[in-house]
Amino acid sequence: MPGKKPGPQVKDKEVYEKVKESGASKEKAARVANAAAKEGRSKIGKKGGSHSRYEDWKLEDLKERARDIGIEGRSNMNKNELIEEIRNH
Protein backbone atom coordinates (compact mmCIF):
# COMPACT_ATOMS: atom_id res chain seq x y z
CA MET A 1 0.00 0.00 0.00
CA PRO A 2 1.51 3.32 -0.98
CA GLY A 3 2.10 5.64 1.94
CA LYS A 4 2.12 2.89 4.57
CA LYS A 5 5.04 3.36 6.94
CA PRO A 6 7.25 0.48 8.08
CA GLY A 7 6.80 -0.84 11.60
CA PRO A 8 9.03 -0.01 14.57
CA GLN A 9 11.13 -3.13 13.92
CA VAL A 10 12.64 -1.42 10.83
CA LYS A 11 15.79 0.33 12.00
CA ASP A 12 16.67 2.41 8.90
CA LYS A 13 13.43 3.70 7.41
CA GLU A 14 15.17 5.64 4.61
CA VAL A 15 16.90 2.52 3.30
CA TYR A 16 13.64 0.57 3.70
CA GLU A 17 11.76 3.02 1.47
CA LYS A 18 14.46 3.04 -1.21
CA VAL A 19 14.61 -0.75 -1.34
CA LYS A 20 10.79 -0.98 -1.54
CA GLU A 21 10.76 1.57 -4.38
CA SER A 22 13.21 -0.61 -6.29
CA GLY A 23 10.68 -3.43 -6.30
CA ALA A 24 11.62 -5.50 -3.27
CA SER A 25 9.10 -7.11 -0.95
CA LYS A 26 8.39 -5.65 2.48
CA GLU A 27 10.33 -8.49 4.07
CA LYS A 28 13.41 -8.00 1.93
CA ALA A 29 13.32 -4.23 2.42
CA ALA A 30 13.16 -4.71 6.20
CA ARG A 31 16.07 -7.18 6.16
CA VAL A 32 18.23 -4.83 4.09
CA ALA A 33 17.30 -1.79 6.20
CA ASN A 34 18.07 -3.58 9.46
CA ALA A 35 21.36 -4.93 8.12
CA ALA A 36 22.29 -1.41 6.98
CA ALA A 37 21.53 -0.05 10.44
CA LYS A 38 23.61 -2.78 12.07
CA GLU A 39 26.58 -3.03 9.70
CA GLY A 40 26.57 0.35 7.98
CA ARG A 41 25.08 1.40 4.65
CA SER A 42 28.32 1.27 2.66
CA LYS A 43 28.96 -2.33 3.71
CA ILE A 44 25.46 -3.48 2.78
CA GLY A 45 25.60 -1.69 -0.57
CA LYS A 46 28.45 -3.97 -1.64
CA LYS A 47 26.49 -7.16 -0.88
CA GLY A 48 23.80 -8.96 -2.78
CA GLY A 49 22.54 -8.90 -6.29
CA SER A 50 19.99 -6.83 -8.01
CA HIS A 51 17.16 -7.21 -10.44
CA SER A 52 15.38 -4.86 -12.75
CA ARG A 53 12.34 -2.95 -11.60
CA TYR A 54 9.13 -4.97 -11.68
CA GLU A 55 7.74 -2.52 -14.25
CA ASP A 56 10.40 -3.81 -16.65
CA TRP A 57 9.45 -7.48 -16.13
CA LYS A 58 7.28 -9.43 -18.55
CA LEU A 59 3.78 -10.33 -17.37
CA GLU A 60 4.66 -14.03 -17.50
CA ASP A 61 7.65 -13.47 -15.18
CA LEU A 62 5.54 -11.45 -12.74
CA LYS A 63 2.96 -14.25 -12.60
CA GLU A 64 5.73 -16.75 -11.89
CA ARG A 65 7.10 -14.57 -9.08
CA ALA A 66 3.58 -14.19 -7.68
CA ARG A 67 3.14 -17.96 -7.77
CA ASP A 68 6.48 -18.44 -5.98
CA ILE A 69 5.42 -16.22 -3.09
CA GLY A 70 1.88 -17.58 -2.88
CA ILE A 71 -0.30 -14.81 -4.28
CA GLU A 72 -3.73 -16.18 -5.14
CA GLY A 73 -5.82 -14.89 -8.03
CA ARG A 74 -2.73 -13.92 -9.99
CA SER A 75 -4.02 -15.35 -13.27
CA ASN A 76 -6.77 -12.70 -13.31
CA MET A 77 -4.48 -9.78 -12.47
CA ASN A 78 -3.03 -7.27 -14.88
CA LYS A 79 0.60 -6.18 -14.71
CA ASN A 80 0.05 -3.25 -12.35
CA GLU A 81 -2.05 -5.36 -9.98
CA LEU A 82 0.63 -8.07 -9.91
CA ILE A 83 3.36 -5.54 -9.17
CA GLU A 84 1.36 -4.06 -6.30
CA GLU A 85 0.58 -7.49 -4.83
CA ILE A 86 4.21 -8.64 -5.11
CA ARG A 87 5.51 -5.48 -3.44
CA ASN A 88 2.98 -5.67 -0.64
CA HIS A 89 3.23 -9.37 0.01
C-alpha positions in Angstrom: 0.0 0.0 0.0 1.5 3.3 -1.0 2.1 5.6 1.9 2.1 2.9 4.6 5.0 3.4 6.9 7.2 0.5 8.1 6.8 -0.8 11.6 9.0 0.0 14.6 11.1 -3.1 13.9 12.6 -1.4 10.8 15.8 0.3 12.0 16.7 2.4 8.9 13.4 3.7 7.4 15.2 5.6 4.6 16.9 2.5 3.3 13.6 0.6 3.7 11.8 3.0 1.5 14.5 3.0 -1.2 14.6 -0.8 -1.3 10.8 -1.0 -1.5 10.8 1.6 -4.4 13.2 -0.6 -6.3 10.7 -3.4 -6.3 11.6 -5.5 -3.3 9.1 -7.1 -0.9 8.4 -5.7 2.5 10.3 -8.5 4.1 13.4 -8.0 1.9 13.3 -4.2 2.4 13.2 -4.7 6.2 16.1 -7.2 6.2 18.2 -4.8 4.1 17.3 -1.8 6.2 18.1 -3.6 9.5 21.4 -4.9 8.1 22.3 -1.4 7.0 21.5 -0.1 10.4 23.6 -2.8 12.1 26.6 -3.0 9.7 26.6 0.4 8.0 25.1 1.4 4.7 28.3 1.3 2.7 29.0 -2.3 3.7 25.5 -3.5 2.8 25.6 -1.7 -0.6 28.4 -4.0 -1.6 26.5 -7.2 -0.9 23.8 -9.0 -2.8 22.5 -8.9 -6.3 20.0 -6.8 -8.0 17.2 -7.2 -10.4 15.4 -4.9 -12.7 12.3 -2.9 -11.6 9.1 -5.0 -11.7 7.7 -2.5 -14.2 10.4 -3.8 -16.6 9.4 -7.5 -16.1 7.3 -9.4 -18.5 3.8 -10.3 -17.4 4.7 -14.0 -17.5 7.6 -13.5 -15.2 5.5 -11.5 -12.7 3.0 -14.2 -12.6 5.7 -16.8 -11.9 7.1 -14.6 -9.1 3.6 -14.2 -7.7 3.1 -18.0 -7.8 6.5 -18.4 -6.0 5.4 -16.2 -3.1 1.9 -17.6 -2.9 -0.3 -14.8 -4.3 -3.7 -16.2 -5.1 -5.8 -14.9 -8.0 -2.7 -13.9 -10.0 -4.0 -15.3 -13.3 -6.8 -12.7 -13.3 -4.5 -9.8 -12.5 -3.0 -7.3 -14.9 0.6 -6.2 -14.7 0.0 -3.3 -12.3 -2.0 -5.4 -10.0 0.6 -8.1 -9.9 3.4 -5.5 -9.2 1.4 -4.1 -6.3 0.6 -7.5 -4.8 4.2 -8.6 -5.1 5.5 -5.5 -3.4 3.0 -5.7 -0.6 3.2 -9.4 0.0 
